[in-house]
Structures are given as structure tokens and as C-alpha cells.
Amino acid sequence: MSIPPVFPSTYSIPPATFYNIQGIATWLNNNPTYKQYFTSFGPFNLYSNTNLVSYEGYTNYNVQNVPLAPNVVTLSQTQRMIYTEQIETFQRVYAYNSNAYVSSLTGTAPIYYRFQNYQEHMKYKASVSLINKLYPFAIMANGKNTNGSTLGWIVPFPL
């Protein structure tokens, strides 16, 4: 097996810092060439309103120009503190497991993160729930562009 290409290439592994409170919508707004993979899936469905536009000469619909609204817009200070803690927990476990996965590609058996106690494991499960709302993993792995190419970003371990 070979080591995956550097993110955000096809079949690459997003780094732990990719996962933050702003979610994938903000990342896509900053990297619009990747919006093509999210056009007809899940929360974005960027083509859903094209049939409503029927005036003469409208032929330049460009998915890259469609701004996406983030899933989290307004938070109280307490919510922000809780979400920040959850994201930090996810990033810590994700970084550890991602490194274990990449090491396993060179022939080493992966040793994934082991939780210190039940409470830490439950905090991680809560963080996965938040991350699932901010980052649609199925789309990141299976979303196709108009040419049929798959983005194929890898989540290197089961969530």
C-alpha cells in the first residue's frame, strides 16, 4: 500500500485541523473548486434552484460562485465553550488514529487511540455527533463531480 496523497487531493486524508466549528461549508467557500463534489448531495444540493430560473440568456450558472451558509451561525458563550471542547477532543483522537492508519500503510499494525475511561469515551462520542453535523462524511467519501470522479477523502478509522 502507498501513503495517501496530500490533502485536499482525491483519496487523501483530511488533517485534524480541517475539522473545526466552521464546518465544511466555510471550507468549501474558501476552496470553491471542491463544491462540484457536493452539488447534488445532502445539505448543499447546489443545483436544486436552477429550474426556477427561466429568463433568456441565463447560461452561466457556476456552482463555485454559490455561497454556502455554515451549519453553526450563532452560539452562546457556553455553547461555544462546549463545542470547542468537543472539537478539540475529536481532533486529538482523529490525529492519533490518522497517524496510526498512515503508519499501517507501511506495514506496521495500527494501534488506535485507547480511551482512559468511560467518561472520555462518551466525550468523544459527543464530539463525533457534532462533527457529523458539520462534516457530511458520506459525501466527502462518495460525492461525485459532473464527470463522475469521486472525491474519496478518507476517514482512516471507524467513527
Wavefront OBJ file of the C-alpha trace (Angstrom):
o trace
v 0.000 0.000 0.000
v 1.118 3.536 -0.558
v 0.680 6.611 1.570
v -2.341 8.734 0.530
v -1.727 11.975 -1.377
v -1.589 15.338 0.359
v -4.970 16.834 1.294
v -7.175 18.042 -0.422
v -6.268 15.724 -3.304
v -8.552 12.880 -4.267
v -8.267 9.900 -1.899
v -6.391 11.937 0.689
v -6.891 12.137 4.444
v -8.092 15.476 5.836
v -5.786 16.665 8.628
v -7.152 17.027 12.155
v -7.139 20.832 11.800
v -9.597 20.527 8.903
v -12.319 19.745 11.437
v -13.392 22.935 13.182
v -16.500 24.794 14.338
v -16.956 26.467 10.946
v -17.687 23.175 9.199
v -17.260 22.120 5.632
v -19.455 24.922 4.247
v -16.878 27.535 5.215
v -14.045 25.361 3.889
v -15.882 24.990 0.567
v -16.472 28.750 0.383
v -12.704 29.195 0.773
v -11.930 26.371 -1.709
v -14.741 26.679 -4.274
v -13.293 24.227 -6.809
v -14.361 21.400 -4.473
v -18.017 22.495 -4.421
v -18.577 20.434 -7.583
v -18.422 17.241 -5.498
v -21.217 18.447 -3.207
v -23.684 19.649 -5.852
v -26.434 17.078 -5.514
v -25.942 15.599 -2.086
v -27.153 16.304 1.390
v -27.368 19.768 2.849
v -25.900 21.667 -0.087
v -27.715 20.451 -3.229
v -26.430 23.407 -5.225
v -28.495 22.563 -8.317
v -31.894 22.482 -6.607
v -32.932 26.015 -7.645
v -31.686 26.060 -11.245
v -35.110 25.114 -12.669
v -36.644 28.208 -11.078
v -34.522 30.489 -13.230
v -36.060 30.774 -16.688
v -35.097 34.146 -18.116
v -33.447 34.466 -21.519
v -29.686 34.237 -21.725
v -29.098 32.622 -18.343
v -26.428 30.059 -19.140
v -23.587 30.875 -16.763
v -24.638 29.090 -13.589
v -21.404 28.344 -11.767
v -21.506 26.153 -8.684
v -18.267 27.709 -7.441
v -19.971 31.089 -7.048
v -22.790 29.827 -4.805
v -22.076 30.875 -1.203
v -22.798 28.213 1.391
v -24.154 29.046 4.825
v -22.407 27.385 7.766
v -24.382 24.966 9.952
v -23.405 26.844 13.113
v -24.111 30.563 12.956
v -24.821 31.883 16.437
v -23.631 30.416 19.714
v -23.837 31.472 23.300
v -20.578 31.623 25.205
v -21.426 28.346 26.948
v -22.290 26.598 23.679
v -19.085 27.833 22.081
v -17.060 26.547 25.031
v -18.748 23.118 24.845
v -18.377 22.872 21.047
v -14.733 23.953 21.230
v -14.022 21.264 23.825
v -15.798 18.651 21.710
v -13.876 19.608 18.579
v -10.572 19.515 20.454
v -11.440 16.020 21.717
v -12.276 14.872 18.195
v -9.108 16.424 16.751
v -6.933 14.708 19.373
v -8.391 11.237 18.727
v -8.546 11.803 14.960
v -4.890 12.909 14.757
v -3.760 9.865 16.754
v -5.833 7.427 14.684
v -4.929 9.099 11.412
v -1.226 8.710 12.202
v -1.807 5.064 13.182
v -3.558 4.453 9.863
v -0.789 6.061 7.800
v 1.804 4.040 9.734
v -0.145 0.872 8.956
v 0.246 1.572 5.237
v 3.962 0.937 5.595
v 3.353 -2.490 7.132
v 3.054 -1.641 10.828
v -0.065 -2.896 12.610
v -2.181 0.144 13.572
v -2.655 0.907 17.249
v -5.654 3.173 17.528
v -6.479 5.556 20.345
v -7.482 3.950 23.627
v -9.682 5.918 25.931
v -8.567 6.384 29.507
v -12.039 5.843 30.902
v -15.721 5.676 30.076
v -16.177 9.431 30.541
v -13.513 10.221 27.932
v -15.128 7.766 25.525
v -18.535 9.423 25.987
v -16.996 12.861 25.391
v -15.546 11.518 22.152
v -18.920 10.106 21.079
v -20.485 13.534 21.701
v -17.739 15.127 19.617
v -18.399 12.706 16.741
v -22.052 13.690 16.826
v -21.113 17.360 16.440
v -18.564 16.654 13.695
v -21.143 14.576 11.787
v -23.391 17.637 11.692
v -20.607 19.893 10.450
v -18.945 17.452 8.023
v -21.027 15.011 5.932
v -18.581 12.069 5.818
v -20.579 10.067 3.268
v -20.448 12.957 0.806
v -16.769 13.584 1.485
v -16.027 9.972 0.562
v -18.597 9.323 -2.172
v -19.582 12.682 -3.651
v -19.030 12.811 -7.419
v -18.490 15.730 -9.740
v -20.218 16.116 -13.112
v -17.542 13.939 -14.765
v -18.274 11.101 -12.346
v -14.973 11.432 -10.483
v -15.182 10.661 -6.773
v -13.609 12.928 -4.197
v -12.886 9.933 -1.993
v -11.498 11.703 1.068
v -10.573 9.050 3.594
v -11.659 8.912 7.205
v -8.929 6.498 8.286
v -10.803 4.733 11.064
v -14.376 3.941 12.041
v -16.246 6.721 13.813
l 1 2 3 4 5 6 7 8 9 10 11 12 13 14 15 16 17 18 19 20 21 22 23 24 25 26 27 28 29 30 31 32 33 34 35 36 37 38 39 40 41 42 43 44 45 46 47 48 49 50 51 52 53 54 55 56 57 58 59 60 61 62 63 64 65 66 67 68 69 70 71 72 73 74 75 76 77 78 79 80 81 82 83 84 85 86 87 88 89 90 91 92 93 94 95 96 97 98 99 100 101 102 103 104 105 106 107 108 109 110 111 112 113 114 115 116 117 118 119 120 121 122 123 124 125 126 127 128 129 130 131 132 133 134 135 136 137 138 139 140 141 142 143 144 145 146 147 148 149 150 151 152 153 154 155 156 157 158 159
